[in-house]
Amino acid sequence: MTTYSKIYKSTLEALKDISDNSSIMIDGFGAGPGGTPQNLIKGLKEIGSRNLTIIGNTAGITMATGIGIKEGSKDIDISILIDNNQVKKIIASYPVAPSPSILTSFEKAFNKNEIELELVPQGTLAERIRAGGAGIPAFYTPTGVKTELANNKEVRIINNKEYILEYALKADYALLKSHKSDKIGNLIYKGTSRNFNAVMASAANITIVESEIILETGKIDPHHIHTPAIYINRIVKSNE
Amino acid sequence: MNNKNKLPREAIAMRVTKELHNGNVVNLGIGIPTLCPQFIDPGKFIMFHSESGVLNYGEMASEKKEDTNLINAGGQYLSWDNPGMSVFDSAESFAMIRGGHIDVAVLGAYQISAKGDLANWKLTNRKSGNIGGAMDLAIGAKKLIIAMEHIDKKGNIKLVNNCSLPITGSKCVNTIVTDIAVIEIINECMILKEILPGWEIQDVQEITEPKLIIDKNLKEIQL
């Protein structure tokens, strides 16, 4: 059994080299706290790096809307980074609350032109991240054709159908949440919390995961691993 | 005309379920579409897909069994107890959608044009809207059904010659089920297939901007 370990003693230790102007992928479907690395987000606030570009499905709608939050819980999302003036730009598919009457931290800042937004359809976002991790620089997709999101994008007709060119997305860091990890970073997610986690794992220079359970290496059946250890650089225990 | 009877949201959902066939894979958007499952004939096997990364989900979780790790795209908790359910990541979830593996998507709409353009992600009085999975579903599902009220709460017409709002997809809508009519879009024309009892064709036309073509077998809405 290997004694090699990617476990960091503390969240802050795992995050401390994140400098200003970094791009960071952060998981979470955004409709509720499932899959969101809440301890890493709190740690990033404490580290205080600024001018960040955050890539995620939403721009943080859980705290403001209460969607998917159980009564009495203290779940957080990336809104705490926006409130702390750390975020320059958001790349997301679902940036604002479903109801216009609820203003999230992002929408308040966006309405005051204090933050930039790159709006991307959810499937295109997932595929851009997947491509980034898989060494594919760009791809053609039918999603968004003839919409305002196709403005200034290259169009190509393939087999009589129109497609637009979308570029891969990579980031300096990815912050993930897993259910189980072994000491070298083989991961298992629970239920729908796999969503962007498993895609982002491969697309960053440094991938940091907080895991609910950490097991000895060898204790996870190879057939059951969702993200192989090759993509994971740092592991911390997720404190409840 | 406002005092005429209209179908409640549940009845619109009930009519939509008649379009879902045994063995279909179906994705339901937020709003009226979410009401559909309760009206499905128990003899039909429908596999529901959600963008959040789950296929063949069943009922909502009971309050005691809510798990933040099992949600649909609207953030509602799903039950773990559905035989044959599978979970997967977002790239795979959207490969299913974009790759043409979803038989039917049911979405809501702000506007639909005669050609079948759909606008459902952004209103003019808000600086940003939410796209989520709508653009992928609009072009990826084999059949796109829209479930909605025929006009909006302020009385604005939603079936229009050309969408004034930013579109979600071009020429993608197949069938529209409203609170007064069922309309199909064929060859860039709106065909009136079914009408709610108590409504005349001209009443429906008055709140529909494109010229409706009346189906030879025009029927009363079948629930």
Interface residues (C-beta under 8 A of the other chain):
Chain A: F29 A31 G32 P33 G34 G35 N57 I67 G68 K70 S93 Y94 P95 V96 P98 P100 E107 F110 N111 L117 L119 V120 P121 Q122 G123 T124 L125 A126 E127 I129 R130 T141 P142 T143 G144 V145 K146 T147 E148 L149 H179 K190 G191 T192 S193 R194 N195 F196 N197 A198 V199 H226
Chain B: I30 S50 E51 S52 G53 V54 E66 D67 T68 N69 L70 I71 A73 G74 G75 Q76 Y77 L78 W80 V87 F88 D89 S90 A91 S93 F94 A95 I97 R98 L123 N125 R126 K127 S128 G129 N130 I131 G132 G133 A134 M135 D136 I139 G140 P166 I167 T168 G169 S170
